[in-house]
Structure formats: structure tokens, C-alpha cells
């Protein structure tokens, strides 16, 4: 994936491309921004630019041997460290999978590049251990930390890295990427873009099953009787609750869906037009809810969504109880 094939982020791509061309790359970067906006793709394009042996072929979309290996994930000097399914990245993992590996000299490339995905999940001990690598950076090495939660990284880590911010993609960029594939209608692409908050990664995973899940879950929550234990328990029993990536992702979408519907209700109450709503296919539904609730109640529900999201996805809280409380607060 060369810079030219990454959607959006023109300023970031040009700055990194210029640094690679001029031999001015920093020893460590933090790419900070929402999930799914292309931070990892930009990091790999940067790794190509730093190691390209084809006279800048990474810029032109061609492939020298080095760029081809990075594209296929088999370059010995470019590696992505991912910790899928773990809430905390521990000291031993950082030492073995990052610190020790970056100390080795490049095997065949010009620059060793280490990309650490979701770096904010390093616990405090792991971050302190990682600091030693940043304080004495190996020669010919670039470390790139990817994060959607910059505030969870220690200030001492942030101060030793060049921080590059990535904003959500524009709806038009996501719509273009989806319709280019040829299997998504323009109307569905527009709904998907409005619902996925500028994250192309989310948009590409947003298939018809997920669209149906969105409509079903929003309709069901708003029609539940909060005083009926049977209704609440029955609904929660149907939700994914394991720690698998698929279930965690689906719960994340659940909170996104409810949050965006509440946002639509707020916008209606504030006088925004229908074209400015996220759920463009559920406008009448949002208007009905807006007519029933005052703004204080809407704000309380929005706060409840974020509280439940933190409890279910980012803590060790009992998921069953947290989801039951969430559904009770959203019901009606």
C-alpha cells in the first residue's frame, strides 16, 4: 500500500513522504486518531518509502522487491506488532516482541520499522519498559505507535515521539471507496458513511447483516418496557457477550448505533435538517423519539451510553449486569 493508494490524509502523507525522501525521519512517531481511518496503512506506506530500492517506486504505485515484501508482510526488517484479544499489553510482551527486535541491525532493508498497533493498551509497566527503547533509540530504526486513545500513553512517551494526528475521513471519501467496489449501492454507501464516523475500516465491515442488526436493535430497545424484567433479560440474552474479537466488535457497533440515534434526536430538537442526521433511513423514527423526550432526558441517555461502553468494552465489569443496566436506561 503506497501513499497514493491511501484514501485521505493528504497533509500527513506529504509530510512523511518528504521526511523519507530527505532522510529526516524521526526515530519514533505516534499516529493518533480514530480506529479504522487508515493509520496502519499510512505506517506501512511510510515503511515502504523508507526502504524503497526502486527509486521512489512506493510513490508511483510500482513494486520493487522491498516494497513487495512489505506489501505481503514478509519483509524481515518491517514488522507490525498486534495484541488482538488482550486488554493489557504486559512488560514481557513489549520486551520480547518490540524492544529486543528493534535492537537488531537491519537484515536487508535500509531502515528497520516497528509498528505497534493499539499502543494505548500497554499497561503502565510496559510503557515504562518501552521508554528505555525510546531514550536510547537504535540506529536505522523507526518506531511507530498507533493509538485511538492518545491520553492513555504516558506524557514521557508522548514527549519522545513525533505525534501525527489523523482525523476521520470525510463522508465523500468513504462513499467513493465503497461504491468503487461495485457491490454497494450509492444509497447504502451514504447511510454507511453517515453511521461509521469517518472510519473506512468500520465502513468496509458494515455489511447487510450489520445493517439489519442496527435496525432491529434500535427498534427493539426503544419498544422495550423498562419495568419488564422478562423483556430486558430476553433482549440482553440475544446480545454477543464473549471476549472474541467478533463479539467485541459487534458490541462496539451496538453502542455506536444507539449513540448516533441519540445524536440524531438531539439534532432534531436543536432544529437541524434531515440531511444532517446520521440515520438517514430512520428519520421518522428519530422524530417520534424527539417528540417524546426533553433535552435533559436525551443528555442523560447519551451519558449512559458512554458509561456502558466503558464498562463493557474497557473494564472487567460483569457484562451481563452492565448490559442489563444499559438496556433499562435506554428502554422506552
Secondary structure as GFF3:
##gff-version 3
##sequence-region A 1 332
A	DSSP	three_ten_helix	3	5	.	.	.	ID=ss1
A	DSSP	alpha_helix	10	21	.	.	.	ID=ss2
A	DSSP	beta_strand	28	33	.	.	.	ID=ss3
A	DSSP	alpha_helix	39	51	.	.	.	ID=ss4
A	DSSP	alpha_helix	57	60	.	.	.	ID=ss5
A	DSSP	alpha_helix	65	72	.	.	.	ID=ss6
A	DSSP	beta_strand	78	81	.	.	.	ID=ss7
A	DSSP	alpha_helix	91	94	.	.	.	ID=ss8
A	DSSP	pi_helix	95	99	.	.	.	ID=ss9
A	DSSP	alpha_helix	100	102	.	.	.	ID=ss10
A	DSSP	beta_strand	112	116	.	.	.	ID=ss11
A	DSSP	three_ten_helix	119	121	.	.	.	ID=ss12
A	DSSP	alpha_helix	124	135	.	.	.	ID=ss13
A	DSSP	beta_strand	141	147	.	.	.	ID=ss14
A	DSSP	three_ten_helix	150	152	.	.	.	ID=ss15
A	DSSP	alpha_helix	155	159	.	.	.	ID=ss16
A	DSSP	beta_strand	162	166	.	.	.	ID=ss17
A	DSSP	alpha_helix	171	180	.	.	.	ID=ss18
A	DSSP	alpha_helix	186	195	.	.	.	ID=ss19
A	DSSP	alpha_helix	200	205	.	.	.	ID=ss20
A	DSSP	alpha_helix	208	223	.	.	.	ID=ss21
A	DSSP	alpha_helix	229	237	.	.	.	ID=ss22
A	DSSP	alpha_helix	245	269	.	.	.	ID=ss23
A	DSSP	three_ten_helix	274	276	.	.	.	ID=ss24
A	DSSP	alpha_helix	283	292	.	.	.	ID=ss25
A	DSSP	alpha_helix	295	314	.	.	.	ID=ss26
A	DSSP	alpha_helix	319	330	.	.	.	ID=ss27
###
